[in-house]
Amino acid sequence: MKIIIPMAGKGKRMRPHTLTVPKPLINVAGKPIVQRLVEDITKVCGEKIDEIAYVIGPDFGKEVEDHLINIAANHGAKGSIYYQEKALGTAHAIMCAKESISGKTVVAFADTLFKADFVMDTNQEGVIWVQSIEDPRQFGVVKLNDSGIITDFIEKPQTFVSNLAIIGIYYFKDGDNLKKELQHLLDNHITEKGEYQLTNALENMKQKGLHFTPGTVTEWLDCGNKDATVYTNQRILEFDKNKAFLKGQNIKTENSVIIEPCFIGDNVIIKNSIVGPHVSLGSNTTVNDGVIKNSIIQSNVKLSNSVICNSMIGEGAEVRGKFLDVSMSDYTTLSL
């Protein structure tokens, strides 16, 4: 089994956090988004993962590449790095990793997390993961026939046709066939609004008789902007609240209360404060005389005399004073 993860986007809606860190490497509940994605796909696939291929921007840097290779190695897989020089659409992004596309292949875009209670049937020709949502107008959706086979792909329908939204994870039993269809789009300059789109290849494959079935997830979690990512952190902490990794080593508390669920990293110091619920504190962070809830605080942060809620604070930042809702990049200071 191969996993292809296109993640070269700039993450503009997540700024200022993506000015210094690629969005898929932002920590949520103590782990990078892309690491959580790999872990969840591995559980659902139920097969050994042979290779994880990442499609990244050319400026991500060696440290990021090494981190991605290590994530693959921790799952017993080969890690491969490919580059997308220009944002030319989803089909183009996947084809940047064409040398790794063969056999059973999962394509997963690295801006979404999920929870699922099924093990995927890898004997299916193709599986498109979906979730039922109330308002599908901002998403691509699928329609099914009476046999549960996908009959149509509709992008952002303004009148109701289906509530099964595509979450951005796909399985193909024959990766070589996927590669052939994507290459056809590139060779013939078949685009939508100037970009090569995976949905066009899916439609061509369907027209040629390939059957796609839905893989329905129980929860779809977005990491597209600050508020959505904070909510995702909350849900993951709820899912994982009984797991040992949520508490690091050498945590020091004094006259303080931690309201579960929370992630507390290594060497965190909390004094005269209330932390939680739904807070992630990165390693080497210090909290003095504060109240923090429903927030993501990265590593090496200093917080004092602050009331913080629904916030994301980047690595090495410092906050002094009362800010109720804040989004801060790495190594910045706010004082009031």
C-alpha positions as CSV (number, residue, x, y, z in Angstrom):
1,M,0.0,0.0,0.0
2,K,1.2,3.5,-0.9
3,I,0.0,6.8,0.6
4,I,0.4,10.0,-1.4
5,I,0.1,13.2,0.6
6,P,0.0,16.5,-1.4
7,M,0.8,19.2,1.1
8,A,2.6,22.0,-0.9
9,G,0.0,24.7,-0.3
10,K,0.9,27.9,1.5
11,G,-1.9,27.6,4.1
12,K,-2.8,31.3,3.6
13,R,-6.0,31.0,5.8
14,M,-3.8,29.8,8.7
15,R,-1.5,32.8,8.7
16,P,0.4,34.0,10.7
17,H,1.1,30.4,11.9
18,T,2.1,29.2,8.4
19,L,4.6,32.0,7.9
20,T,7.2,29.9,9.7
21,V,5.7,26.3,9.7
22,P,4.0,24.5,6.9
23,K,0.4,23.9,7.9
24,P,0.5,20.1,8.0
25,L,3.3,20.3,10.6
26,I,1.4,22.5,13.0
27,N,0.9,20.6,16.2
28,V,-2.6,19.7,17.3
29,A,-3.0,18.0,20.6
30,G,0.8,17.4,20.7
31,K,1.3,15.9,17.2
32,P,1.7,17.4,13.7
33,I,-1.5,17.4,11.6
34,V,0.2,15.2,8.9
35,Q,1.4,12.7,11.5
36,R,-2.2,12.3,12.8
37,L,-3.4,11.9,9.3
38,V,-0.9,9.1,8.6
39,E,-1.8,7.3,11.8
40,D,-5.6,7.4,11.1
41,I,-5.2,6.2,7.5
42,T,-3.0,3.4,8.6
43,K,-5.6,2.2,11.1
44,V,-8.4,2.3,8.5
45,C,-6.5,0.7,5.7
46,G,-5.7,-2.4,7.7
47,E,-2.7,-3.2,5.5
48,K,1.0,-2.7,5.7
49,I,2.1,0.7,4.3
50,D,5.1,0.3,2.1
51,E,5.7,3.9,1.1
52,I,4.5,7.4,2.1
53,A,5.2,10.0,-0.6
54,Y,4.9,13.7,0.4
55,V,4.4,16.5,-2.2
56,I,5.8,19.6,-0.6
57,G,6.9,23.1,-1.6
58,P,10.5,23.6,-2.7
59,D,11.1,26.0,0.1
60,F,10.0,23.8,3.0
61,G,13.6,23.0,4.0
62,K,15.6,20.0,5.1
63,E,14.3,20.0,8.7
64,V,10.8,19.6,7.5
65,E,11.8,16.9,5.0
66,D,13.6,14.9,7.7
67,H,10.6,15.1,9.9
68,L,8.3,13.7,7.2
69,I,10.7,10.9,6.5
70,N,10.8,10.0,10.2
71,I,7.0,9.9,10.3
72,A,7.0,7.3,7.5
73,A,9.8,5.3,9.1
74,N,7.9,5.2,12.4
75,H,5.2,3.3,10.4
76,G,7.6,0.9,8.8
77,A,7.4,2.7,5.5
78,K,9.8,4.3,3.0
79,G,9.4,8.1,3.0
80,S,9.7,9.9,-0.3
81,I,9.8,13.7,-1.0
82,Y,8.6,15.3,-4.2
83,Y,8.2,19.0,-5.0
84,Q,5.4,21.0,-6.6
85,E,6.9,24.2,-8.0
86,K,3.6,25.8,-8.9
87,A,0.0,25.4,-7.6
88,L,-1.6,23.9,-10.7
89,G,-4.4,21.9,-9.1
90,T,-5.0,18.6,-7.3
91,A,-4.3,16.3,-10.3
92,H,-1.0,18.1,-10.9
93,A,0.0,17.8,-7.2
94,I,-0.6,14.1,-7.2
95,M,1.4,13.6,-10.4
96,C,4.4,15.3,-8.9
97,A,4.8,11.9,-7.0
98,K,4.1,9.8,-10.1
99,E,7.2,7.6,-9.5
100,S,5.6,6.4,-6.3
101,I,2.1,5.8,-7.7
102,S,1.5,2.1,-8.3
103,G,-0.5,-0.8,-6.9
104,K,-2.9,0.0,-4.0
105,T,-2.7,3.7,-3.5
106,V,-4.3,6.1,-1.0
107,V,-4.3,9.8,-1.8
108,A,-4.9,12.1,1.2
109,F,-4.8,15.8,1.2
110,A,-3.1,17.1,4.4
111,D,-5.6,19.7,5.6
112,T,-8.2,17.4,7.1
113,L,-8.4,14.9,9.9
114,F,-11.1,12.3,10.5
115,K,-12.5,9.6,12.8
116,A,-13.9,6.4,11.3
117,D,-15.1,3.1,12.7
118,F,-14.6,1.0,9.5
119,V,-11.7,-1.0,8.0
120,M,-11.5,-0.2,4.3
121,D,-12.2,-3.1,1.8
122,T,-9.1,-2.9,-0.3
123,N,-10.6,-5.3,-2.8
124,Q,-12.9,-2.4,-4.0
125,E,-11.8,-0.8,-7.2
126,G,-12.0,2.7,-5.6
127,V,-13.2,4.3,-2.4
128,I,-13.9,7.9,-1.9
129,W,-14.2,9.0,1.7
130,V,-17.3,11.1,2.5
131,Q,-19.3,12.5,5.4
132,S,-22.9,13.5,5.6
133,I,-23.1,17.2,6.3
134,E,-26.0,19.7,6.8
135,D,-24.9,22.3,4.2
136,P,-23.0,20.8,1.2
137,R,-22.9,24.0,-0.9
138,Q,-19.2,24.7,-0.2
139,F,-18.0,21.2,-0.9
140,G,-17.8,18.6,-3.6
141,V,-20.4,15.9,-3.1
142,V,-21.3,12.4,-4.5
143,K,-24.5,10.8,-5.5
144,L,-25.1,7.0,-5.0
145,N,-27.3,4.5,-6.8
146,D,-29.4,1.9,-5.0
147,S,-26.4,-0.4,-4.9
148,G,-24.2,2.1,-3.1
149,I,-22.1,2.9,-6.1
150,I,-21.1,6.5,-6.8
151,T,-22.8,7.8,-9.9
152,D,-22.0,11.5,-9.9
153,F,-19.4,14.0,-8.6
154,I,-20.9,17.5,-8.2
155,E,-18.7,20.5,-7.1
156,K,-20.3,22.9,-4.7
157,P,-24.0,22.3,-5.6
158,Q,-26.1,25.4,-4.9
159,T,-29.3,23.3,-5.1
160,F,-29.5,20.1,-3.1
161,V,-28.4,16.9,-4.9
162,S,-26.6,15.1,-2.1
163,N,-25.3,15.7,1.5
164,L,-22.3,13.3,1.1
165,A,-19.3,15.7,1.0
166,I,-15.9,14.5,-0.3
167,I,-13.4,14.9,2.5
168,G,-10.2,14.7,0.4
169,I,-9.1,11.0,0.9
170,Y,-9.3,8.5,-1.9
171,Y,-8.3,4.8,-2.4
172,F,-7.4,3.3,-5.7
173,K,-6.8,-0.4,-6.1
174,D,-4.8,0.2,-9.3
175,G,-2.5,3.1,-8.8
176,D,-1.1,2.7,-12.3
177,N,-4.6,3.3,-13.8
178,L,-4.9,6.5,-11.7
179,K,-1.6,7.7,-13.0
180,K,-2.6,7.0,-16.6
181,E,-5.8,9.0,-16.2
182,L,-4.0,11.9,-14.5
183,Q,-1.4,12.0,-17.2
184,H,-4.2,12.2,-19.8
185,L,-5.4,15.4,-18.2
186,L,-1.9,16.9,-18.3
187,D,-1.1,15.8,-21.8
188,N,-4.3,17.2,-23.2
189,H,-4.4,20.3,-21.0
190,I,-7.8,19.4,-19.5
191,T,-8.4,22.0,-16.8
192,E,-11.0,23.6,-14.6
193,K,-10.4,27.3,-14.0
194,G,-6.9,26.9,-15.1
195,E,-6.0,24.0,-12.9
196,Y,-5.8,20.2,-13.4
197,Q,-8.4,18.6,-11.1
198,L,-8.6,15.1,-9.7
199,T,-12.4,15.1,-10.1
200,N,-12.0,15.1,-13.9
201,A,-9.9,12.0,-13.7
202,L,-12.4,10.4,-11.3
203,E,-15.2,11.1,-13.8
204,N,-13.2,9.6,-16.7
205,M,-12.5,6.5,-14.7
206,K,-16.2,6.2,-13.8
207,Q,-17.2,6.6,-17.4
208,K,-14.9,3.7,-18.3
209,G,-16.7,1.4,-15.8
210,L,-14.6,1.7,-12.7
211,H,-16.8,1.5,-9.6
212,F,-16.3,3.9,-6.7
213,T,-17.9,3.2,-3.3
214,P,-18.1,5.6,-0.4
215,G,-16.1,5.2,2.8
216,T,-18.2,7.1,5.4
217,V,-16.3,8.7,8.3
218,T,-18.0,9.4,11.6
219,E,-16.3,12.8,12.0
220,W,-14.5,15.1,9.6
221,L,-12.2,17.7,11.2
222,D,-10.9,20.7,9.3
223,C,-7.6,22.5,9.9
224,G,-8.2,25.2,7.4
225,N,-8.1,28.3,9.7
226,K,-7.5,29.2,13.3
227,D,-11.0,28.7,14.7
228,A,-11.4,25.3,12.8
229,T,-8.0,24.1,14.1
230,V,-8.8,25.0,17.7
231,Y,-12.1,23.1,17.4
232,T,-10.2,20.1,15.9
233,N,-7.8,20.3,18.9
234,Q,-10.8,20.1,21.2
235,R,-12.3,17.1,19.4
236,I,-9.0,15.2,19.3
237,L,-8.5,15.7,23.0
238,E,-12.0,14.3,23.6
239,F,-11.2,11.3,21.5
240,D,-7.8,10.7,23.2
241,K,-8.5,11.8,26.7
242,N,-7.6,8.4,28.3
243,K,-4.3,8.0,26.5
244,A,-1.0,8.3,28.3
245,F,0.7,10.5,25.7
246,L,-1.4,13.4,26.8
247,K,0.9,14.1,29.7
248,G,4.6,14.6,29.3
249,Q,7.5,14.4,31.8
250,N,8.7,16.8,34.4
251,I,5.5,18.8,34.6
252,K,5.5,21.2,37.5
253,T,2.3,22.8,39.0
254,E,1.9,25.1,41.9
255,N,-1.4,26.4,43.3
256,S,-3.0,25.5,39.9
257,V,-5.9,23.4,38.4
258,I,-5.8,21.4,35.2
259,I,-9.3,20.7,33.8
260,E,-9.3,17.7,31.5
261,P,-9.0,16.9,28.7
262,C,-5.7,18.6,28.0
263,F,-2.3,17.9,26.4
264,I,0.6,18.9,28.6
265,G,4.1,18.6,27.1
266,D,7.4,18.0,28.7
267,N,8.9,20.5,31.2
268,V,5.8,22.6,31.4
269,I,5.5,24.9,34.5
270,I,2.1,26.1,35.6
271,K,1.7,28.5,38.6
272,N,-1.3,30.1,40.1
273,S,-3.3,29.3,37.0
274,I,-6.3,27.4,35.6
275,V,-5.6,25.4,32.5
276,G,-8.4,23.6,30.5
277,P,-10.5,22.2,29.3
278,H,-9.4,21.5,25.7
279,V,-5.9,23.1,26.0
280,S,-2.7,21.9,24.4
281,L,0.5,23.2,26.0
282,G,3.7,22.5,24.1
283,S,6.9,21.5,25.9
284,N,9.0,24.1,27.9
285,T,6.0,26.4,28.2
286,T,5.4,28.5,31.3
287,V,2.0,29.7,32.6
288,N,1.9,32.2,35.4
289,D,-1.3,33.8,37.0
290,G,-3.4,32.9,34.0
291,V,-6.6,31.2,32.8
292,I,-6.4,29.2,29.5
293,K,-9.1,27.2,27.9
294,N,-9.9,25.8,24.4
295,S,-6.6,26.9,22.9
296,I,-3.4,25.6,21.2
297,I,-0.2,26.8,22.8
298,Q,3.0,25.7,21.1
299,S,6.4,25.0,22.6
300,N,8.6,27.5,24.5
301,V,5.8,29.9,25.2
302,K,5.6,32.3,28.2
303,L,2.2,33.3,29.4
304,S,1.6,35.6,32.4
305,N,-1.4,37.5,33.8
306,S,-3.4,36.4,30.8
307,V,-7.0,35.1,30.1
308,I,-6.9,33.2,26.9
309,C,-9.7,31.4,25.0
310,N,-10.2,30.1,21.5
311,S,-6.6,31.0,20.7
312,M,-3.5,29.7,18.8
313,I,-0.1,30.9,20.1
314,G,3.0,30.1,18.1
315,E,6.4,28.7,19.3
316,G,8.5,30.9,21.4
317,A,5.8,33.6,21.7
318,E,5.3,35.7,24.9
319,V,2.0,37.0,26.2
320,R,1.6,39.4,29.1
321,G,-1.8,40.8,29.8
322,K,-5.4,39.8,29.2
323,F,-6.2,38.7,25.7
324,L,-9.4,36.7,25.3
325,D,-9.1,35.5,21.7
326,V,-5.7,35.8,20.0
327,S,-3.8,34.3,17.1
328,M,0.0,34.8,17.4
329,S,2.8,33.7,15.2
330,D,6.1,32.3,16.4
331,Y,8.5,34.4,18.4
332,T,6.2,37.4,18.8
333,T,5.3,39.3,22.0
334,L,2.0,40.9,23.1
335,S,1.8,43.0,26.2
336,L,-1.0,45.0,27.8
